[in-house]
Amino acid sequence: MRRLLALLTLLGLGVGGACRAEESEAQLKAAFIYRFVQYTQWPPPPLREFGYCVAGRGGLPEAIKSLATKPLDVAAVRFHRITAPEQAGQCQTLVLAMTERGELQRWLSALADAPILVIGDSPEAFRAGAAIVLAVEPNGLSFRVNLAEARKRGLSLSSQLLKLAREVR
């Protein structure tokens, strides 16, 4: 119970906010992603523009698009729906909303070591090498962190974020 309350605090949701029936799964995932961004540090130089990117299908892209209106400590925040890994140069965060392992591996291989926070939306994404993966579980939403992958990309994840992860490898 203590872990759940800490996670709700990290997300900025009160206990009542988490219980509201109108919160859709996609909106909740978008809230997680917004907090992941706040608890991630990119390598220098400081970012002047921030790009949220989504590749794949489902309702998640629209929920993430709304994040482009939320403030960050940068001059401009943009949303991009991309269809090929070559378009990821405009991304600081890339959500891979796909489940096919070969496709996930193709994307991650093409990104190489670019300083992009890659977030997967399926358990297969964790096995493929995404830095953070969202997981729907019977008791709600959780996430797993591949710290080695984040570090390989030059990203630093907050210890607060790591403490709340279901698994860190």
N, C-alpha and C positions, 0 to 999 in steps of 0.2 A: 504494500500500500504506500509506503514511504517513497519507493521508486516512482510509482505512478504520479504522486503529488509533485515530486521534483521535476518529472518530465512535463507535466502540465504547466508548472511555473516557467520552465525553460521556453515552452512554446508561447507563453503569454496568455494562456487560456486559464481561466479560473475553473474550479470544479464544475460550476454551473455551465460554463462555456463548453466544456467537454461533453456534458450530458444533453445538450440541446439536440433534438432530433433533426432539425433542419440542416445541421452540418453534414454535408455530403463527404464521402470518402475522398473525392478529388480535392475539395477545399481543405480537408484536414492534411492531406499529403502536401498541398501547396504551403500550408502553415509550417509544416516540418521543414520543407525546403527553404523557406524564408529564414528560419532560425539557423539552419545549417550554414547558410551564407553569412549570417551575422557572427557565427562562431568559427569561421574559417579565415585564415590570413593568407593572402596571395604573395608571391615573391615580388621584390621591388622591380621597377619603380611603382609608386602608388597609382592605383587605378583612377582614371579620370572619367571613364564610362564603364558601365557594368552591363553585361549581356546575359540574360536568362535565355537559354535555348532548349527546345524540346524536339526530339525526333521520335516518331512512332505514332501510334493511334490511341484512341480512347478519349475520355473526358478530361484527362489531366492537362492537356495543353491550354484549354480555356481557363482553368483555375490558376495555372502558372502565369498566364498572360496578365492576370490581375495583379501579380507581384510587381510588374513594371511600374505600377502607380505608387508603390510603397517606398518610402524614403530609405536611401542608403547614404553612406558618407562619400558619395561621388557626384559629379556634376550631372550625369544623365544615366537613366536606367532604361534599357531596351529589352524587348521581347522578340525572339526570332524563332520561327518554326522552320527547322532545317530538314532537308531530305537526303543529304550526302555528307559524309565526314569532312570533305574538303571545305564545307561551309562553316566549320566549327571555329575558324579563326576569330570570329566576332563574339565568342562565348567565353564567359568566365565559369558559368555553371551550365552543364548539359545534362538534361534528364533523358534517359533512354527508356521510353515507354514501349518496350518490346520484350518478347519472351523467347524468341528463337536464338539458341546459343550461337550458331554460326554467324548470324547477323550481328549479335552483340560483340563477338570477337572481332569481326571485320571492322566495326566502328572503333573499338578500343585499340586495335592494332594501328589503324590509320591515324589516331590521335597521338600516337607515340608517347612522349613525355611532356606534352604541352601542359601548361599550368591551368588546367580546366578541372573543376570539381565535377566529376562524373557521378551522377546519381541514377541508380537503376530502380526500376519499378517492378521487378520480378525476382524470385529467388535465383533464377538462372543468371542474372546479372552479377550476383555476388561471386558465383563460380567463374564467370568470365573475366572478372577483374575490376568491376566498378568500385569506386572509393567508398560510397555509401549506398546501401540498398534498403528501400522501404519494404516492409513485410506486413501483410494483413494477417493477423492471428485471431484466434477465437475471442481473446480478451481485448482486442483493439489493434492499433497500429504500433509497430515497433521498427527499429532500424538496426542494421549491422554496419560495421565500419571495417574497411580494409585499409588500415593505417599505413602499411607498406606501400600501397598504391598511391595514397595521398602524398606521402613523402617523396615518392619517385617523381611526382609531378611538381614538387617544390611547394606544396601546400602544408600549412600548419593548422591542425584541428585543435580546438580548445579542450582542455582536460575535462571541463564541465560536460561537453558533448560526449566525450569518450566514456565518462562515468555512466551516462544514461543509455548507452548503446546496449542492445541485447547481446552482442558479440563484437569483440575487437580482435582482429588478427593482423 
